[in-house]
Amino acid sequence: MAQTGSRPVNVFVSYSHKDEKYMLELHEALSPLRRRNLIKEWYDGKIASGDEFGQEIFQHLSMSDIILLLLSPSYVSSDYCWDKEMKAAFDLHRRRDVRVVGIVVRPVHLHGLELSHHKLLPKSGKAVQLWHPKSQAWENVCAGIEQVIDDLSCPSQVDDALGVPRTVVAAASASQLRRAAGRARKVHDLKSVTAFWESRGSIVVPGRLVSLQGTFSQFAPMLLGAPKAKAHLHKAFRQALEREQTLRKQKGPSLDSCLSVSAGQMVWRFREGQSTHIYFGLYNSIVRNSIPVLVEKDYYFSRLDSLFQEYGRKTFEARVTGRVIELDNSPARQFLNKHARPFIPDEIVEDLCRDVYGIVVDGAGTGVDRQGDARYLDGDIWIAVESEGRERFLTSFLDVANPAERKEELDQLFRMALLLPGPPRIITQYDEELEFAHDLAPVSGKNEFLDSIWRFGFGS
């Protein structure tokens, strides 16, 4: 339950003026949340006389945490609501963690529209107008919005796991803005990804230029650290699963998330709106044997984007020349301390989190030279699915450099999902890119399931 007394969540209400009576009913229904200081609500009726209409609206939109869309035929037919306010809402959702919630006030056909993929209230998207008594509909809406507030303040285990690399990369990207003007000129050749980690403290030190061959991939490592440290962590967690009955029976969220992180699974490159760099991975054969690579956005779009598009692959063999950067891996320590204690020894966590390095590519004496198609990269793809109130990771192992094999494994993931008590609901997947699939409708058939996955980037 959302906690009273914390900063109220900024809520923006977008509605057609033909539905003003429903907006006023919503305002009354949300009064318990206002009394508990959970929300600070804004709608265009609060614009003072003489204020610039459009400027005031979009100023409050940009400050919002939750955007409520009062959906009806009038809303869909309104160019201002649909093309301006709703478009701005989805842009904010993609750029930062703004939640978009549709409240169906009058019956309207939404199938096939983007907003059908976001949370719809009241329950099952049944229009408020059709509820008898109507007060039950608004009570359901109020409870649903409080759940969204809870989600914002207490992220799911999936968000928590994905937050590990996102936080590390965002901090590293920011540090590049403050880097010293002096740059190393001599390039030190390394034999492999393994040699990179074995050379920490000698050749591999912050600021030094290094060059090595590997599989350069948009599928970036979820877990940062030396390969042996990752392997020790995963082994310890698997041993704990065999040894600890309480861990095997755990109903809480951490089990699948820890398995995903400890396995060294990958995420599709993060493109955070505030970040100056894009996150990639450089691999040698297996996923755990990887180096985080931060590519400056200008260099990526001028040199690499066309390569990925031309060859239709997210992975290729390359020689990467980059500047070594030390990464703060404390988010991994915090995640493991939160979810894995007392099952993982302290020394294993500390070994994973110390002396963690990556490579920065920005075009200034650095670069990525494509050498050909990737030969093989042993990896896994996964989706997080909610079933009977529990979040689960469903995983397939494959050669991620092979687009055809990725497509085959999608079918396998689909079959695995349908075996769960249902209907299952997709939460997110390994290739997330700013968007999460929190509010997709329950999966009802294969086409809907695969379309949802492909919409979030599984396809080549």
Secondary structure, 3 states (H helix, E strand, C coil): CCCCCCCCEEEEEECCHHHHHHHHHHHHHCHHHHHCCCEEEECHHHCCCCCCHHHHHHHHHHCCCEEEEEECHHHHHCHHHHHHHHHHHHHHHHHCCCEEEEEECCCCCCCCCHHHHCEEECHHHCCHHHCCCHHHHHHHHHHHHHHHHHHHHCCCHHHHHHHHHHHHHHHHHHHHHCCCCCCCCCEEECCCHHHHHHCECCCECCCCEEEEEEEEECEEECCCCCHHHHHHHHHHHHHHHHHCHHHHCCCCCHHHHHHHHHCCCEEECCCCCCCCEEEEEEECCECCCEEEEEEEHHHHHHHHHHHHHHHCCCEEEEEEEEEEEECCCHHHHHHHHHHCCCCCCHHHHHHHHCCCEEEEECCCCCEEEEEEECCCCEEEEEEEEEECCEEEEEEEEEECCCHHHHHHHHHHHHHHHHCCCCCCEEEEECCCCCCCCCCCCCCCCHHHHHHHHHHCCCCC
